[in-house]
Amino acid sequence: MTELAGASIIVLGATGGLGREFARQLAAAGAHLTLTGRSMLALDDLDIAGAALIPADLTEAGQAEKVVAAAITAHGRVDGVIVASGAVAFGALVDTSDETLEALWAINVLAPLRVLRAATPALAASATSGGSPFVVSISGVVAETPTAGIGAYSAVKAAQAAAHQVAARELRRSGIRVLDARPGHTETELSKHPLAGERPAFPVGYAPAAVVTRILDAVRADEKDLASSAFQGLPTASA
């Protein structure tokens, strides 16, 4: 079992729909948090007592190292990283511009991999000292089932899933667990603010709190993968 109380955990994208819920639930569990987002004002609005608030654009070189260093300065170590950041775009794959493709790649793949790389020494040190360090990646159901109309997003999320699944194998000997979660559509603001295109008519998605609870339960139980089937039966946002 992985104990969250007292653990030093970085949450990427803490001001987003899932990120805010991770911050709240982890704070309630007694974790020591380092929260990132692009807006300091939005981070302040989270009102998480004792959290280190680090405004950062993780698509920029050097920002990942800044976040990890801030977590170590604030809490002495890093025991976990949760990737709750991301961006989406809608529209036919062949109509997707270079600008959108590059932004999707930078936000969904490059940024979390930079943080993983920067955090690995601290996570390995946590394992050496008897901890149970972990990384959570949320690639989503489109990593399993690429979907027409969100082809570019499907592609980069599949890349995110593949990268973290490889990292799980490579980092296992260092005592670091990498968990990829692939929930179905969840009702957050992400799909309402795409980089391009217009949101299609989705069925009502999962309630964010329920998705986060399921993922944190998996962290506690030392689960190693959360396929889309692991989220079936969760309440929807309208339930």
N, C-alpha and C positions, 0 to 999 in steps of 0.2 A: 504493500500500500504506500502511496505517496501522500505525505502530509503537506497540506497547503498552508496551514497556520505557521507563521514565522518564515515562510519561504520568500525569497527575493525574486519577483517575477516582473519581466518587462512585457507590457502590452502595446503592440504596434497598432496604430489606428484607434486609440482609446476614445476618440470623440465620435466615432461612427456608431451605427445601431448595435452591432454585436460588441464592439469595443467597449462602449459604455456599460453594457450588461456584464461583460467580463470584469471590468473595474469594480462595479458594485458588488458582484458576488464574491470576488476574490477578497475585497476589503472586508466584507462580512465574515469571510472565513479566516481572517487574521493574517493575510499575506502582506508582505511589504512590497509596495508597487512602484514601478517606474513607468509612467504613462507618456506615450508620444502622440503627437498630432501636429498638423501644420499650423494651427491657430492657438496661441497662448490663451486668448480669451475663452475659447471653447474648452480648453483644458481646465482653466480656472472654474468654469461653470460645472464641471463634474463634481466639485466639492468633496473630494476624497481625502480625508484627513491623513496626514503623514506621507502622502504620495509625492515622489519626485516627478515634477512636471517638466517635460523636455520638448519644446517646440522644435520640430525637425522635418525637413523634406528629405526622406530617405532615398529618393532617386538621385540625390547629389552625393558625389564621392566624399567620404570622410564623415558623413552624418551618422552612419551605423556605429562607427567607433566612438563617436561622441555620446551616443545613447548608452552604449555598454559601459563606458567609463563613468557616466553619471550614475548608473545603477550601482556600480561598485563603490563609488564615493558616498552615495546616500545610504546604502544598506550593507556594504562590506563584501558582497558576493553576488553571483547570479545563479539562481536555481531553476529558472524557467523562462521561456520566451513564448508568447502567444501572438501569432500573426493574424490580427483582426483587421488589417488594412486591405484596401483593394479598390478597384475601379472597374466599371463595366461599359460596354458600348453595344449598341444594337444596329442591325442592318445586315444586308447581304455581305458575305465575305469579300466578294470581288469588288464591292463598292467602298470598302474600308480604306481610308487614306493612310499614307505612310505616317503622318503625324499621330493618328489614332493608334495604329499598330505599335508604334514606338512607345507611346505613353502607356498602353496596356502592358507591354512587356516590362517597362521600367518599374511600374507600380506593383504589378502582381508577381513578377518573377525576380527581377534584379534586386529590388529593395529588400525583400525578405531573405534572399540568399546572402546579401551583404551583411545583414544582421546576424544570420546564422554563422557566417564565417567569423565575424568579429566576436561573437559570444562564445564560440566553441572552447577557447582556453578556460574561460571562467566556468562554463558548465562542466568541463572535465575536472576542474579543481573541486567543484561541488561534489562530484562523484567520488573523488579521492578522499574527501573529508567525511564520507559516509552519507551524502545526500542522494536524492533520486532525481537528478536533473532531467528536464524534458523540454521539447519544443513542440508546439501545436501549430500546424498549418491547416487552413480551411480552404481547400480547393473547390469543394462543392460538387454537386451531382453532375455538372457539365464536364467534369474531368473524366467521369465514367461514360457519359452519354452526350457526346457533342451534339449541339442543337442548332438546327437551321434558324437563321435570324439573329443568332448570337455566336456566329462561327469564330470570329476573331477572339472573343472572350473565352469561348470553349477551348481554343487552341492554347492560349496562355495559361489557363487554369490547369489543363492537362500537363503542361510543362511544369507548372508549380508542383503538382502532385508527384510527377515523376522525379523531380529534383529532390523533394523531401523524402520520398520512398527510398531513393538511393542513399541519401544522407542517413536514413535510419539504419541501413546495413553498414555503412562506413563508420558510423559513430558508436555503434553498439559496443565495441570493445573498449571504448572510453567511458562506458557507463551512461551514455546519453541516449534517452529514448526520444525518437521523433515520431509523432503521431499525426497522420493526415486525416482530416475529417471532411466528409463529402455530403453534407446535408442538402436536401432539396431546397427549393425557393423559400426564403425566409423574409418576412415583412420588415425590411429596414429601408432607410432612405437611399441605399445604394442604387437601386434600380430606377429611382425617381430623378437621379441626377447623373445621367450617363455622359460619357465623353463625347458620344455621337449617337445619332438616331433617336427613335422614340420607343419607349417601353411598350411591348405588346401586352395584350390582355392575358395576364397570368391568372391562374386560380389563386385564391387566398393562400398565402404561405404560412409557414410555421411561425409560432410566436418566438421572438428572439430569446426571451428568458428561458424558454423550454430547451432551445437548441444549446444555449450556453450551459445550462444545468447538465444536459446530457454529456457535453464535452468534458466538463470538469469532473463529472462522475467517472468518466473514462480515464482521466488523468489520475484520479485517486486510486482507481482499481488497476492501474498499470496496464491498461489496454494498449495495443500496438497499432491499431488501425480502426477507423470508423467509416465503413462504407455507407452509402446512402440508405441501405436497408436498416442500419442501426438507428435511424431516426424515424422510422415508420411508427405511426401511432402517437406521435407527439401532437399536442394541441395546436390548432391553427391560431392565427392572430385574432380571429373573430370568435373563437370558442370561449 
